[in-house]
Amino acid sequence: MVTITIRDVPQDVRDELASRAAGSGRSLQEYLAAALREIAARPSLESAVVEVRRRARGLPELEVGDVLADLAADRR
C-alpha cells in the first residue's frame, strides 16, 4: 500500500466527505480509499471513446430510412 496526500482541500469539502463517510459507517480514509478504487476501476473517457470507435468499425453502415422504418415497425 502507498500513502497519498492531497493538499489544499477546502474545509467545507473535507467536512462533506467526512459526513458522507460517517453516514456510510466508514472512516474518512476508508471512504476515500473506496472512492479511489471505484475511480480507478472505471475506464477513462479517452479509453472508452477508443473502445466505442473500435467496436463501431465492425458494425454495418446504417441508412436513415432503414432506421426510421425499424422505429415505425416497433411502434405498431
N, C-alpha and C positions, 0 to 999 in steps of 0.2 A: 504494500500500500504506500501511497505517496500523500504528502500534505500539500494542499493548495490554499494559498492565502489570497483573498480578494480585498483590496484596499478601497477606501473611499466609498463605502456603501452608505447611502443616506440612512439616518436613524429611523425614519418612518418606514423605509423598505425593510430594514432589519426587523423592526417590530412586527410588521405584517407577516413576514416569513416565520418569525418565532411563534406568532399566534396560530398560523396555519399548522406549524409543526406540532404545537401543543394540542390543537384540535384533532390531529391525527394520531395522538398518543406517542409521538416520537420526539426526540431531541431535535434541536435545530440542525445539528451535524447530521443526524440520521436522515432527516427530511431533505436536506440539501444534497446529500450523497445519493439518495434515491432519485431526486430530480436530475442530477447529473448523469446517472446511469440511463435514465429514460431518454435524455437528450442524445447521449452517445449511441443509443440503440437505433435511433431514427436516422434514415439517410439524410444527407444534406440536400438542400434544394437542388444544387447543381447535379449531384449524382442521381437524384430522382428524375430530373429532366433528361439526362443522358439515357437512363433506363427506359423512359417512356418513348423517346425517339428511337432507341434500338428496337423496341417491340413494335413500334409503328411501321418500321421498314418492312416487316413481314406481312403486313395487312394489305388486302387488295384496295385499290382506289375506289372510292365511293362516289357515285353521281348523285347530285342533289335530288333529281327526280326520283331515283330509286329509294332514297331515304324518306322523302315525303310520301311516296306510295306505301312504304312499310309502316310509317306512322299512321296513315289513314286506315290501313288494314287493321292495325292494332286497336283503333278506336271503334271499329264496327262490332 
